[in-house]
Amino acid sequence: MSHVVAVNDDNFQSEVIESEQPVLVDFSAEWCGPCKQLAPLVEEIAKEYNGRLKVAKIDVEESQQTAMKYGILSVPTLLFLHKGKVADQLVGNQPRQVLEERIAKVL
């Protein structure tokens, strides 16, 4: 069972913006090789931080409004949102250590 919540233009507000927990949003695309490389790490992070950090994934091809709203120009892009506001951002495939450092800042 995946701990990553699938979000899109329709449920982004309720799942991410209105979340009580900080949220890590993985902006990706089906055709993106680095996104596929990052996906297992994102899943591990979701499982390990379950209950403290919500992890969501959004496909930029299917949810172009949200991608445009947040200025996503490259995938993968990871946004860290807390109380509906962007707290941090990473672009490109990242090692676990970098993700954990950024997560520590928003928790």
Stockholm file with secondary structure:
# STOCKHOLM 1.0

chainA/1-107         MSHVVAVNDDNFQSEVIESEQPVLVDFSAEWCGPCKQLAPLVEEIAKEYNGRLKVAKIDVEESQQTAMKYGILSVPTLLFLHKGKVADQLVGNQPRQVLEERIAKVL
#=GR chainA/1-107 SS CCCSEEECTTTHIIIIITCSSCEEEEEECTTCHHHHHHHHHHHHHHHHTTTTCEEEEEETTTCHHHHHHTTCCSSSEEEEEETTEEEEEEESCCCHHHHHHHHHHHC
#=GC SS_cons         CCCSEEECTTTHIIIIITCSSCEEEEEECTTCHHHHHHHHHHHHHHHHTTTTCEEEEEETTTCHHHHHHTTCCSSSEEEEEETTEEEEEEESCCCHHHHHHHHHHHC
//
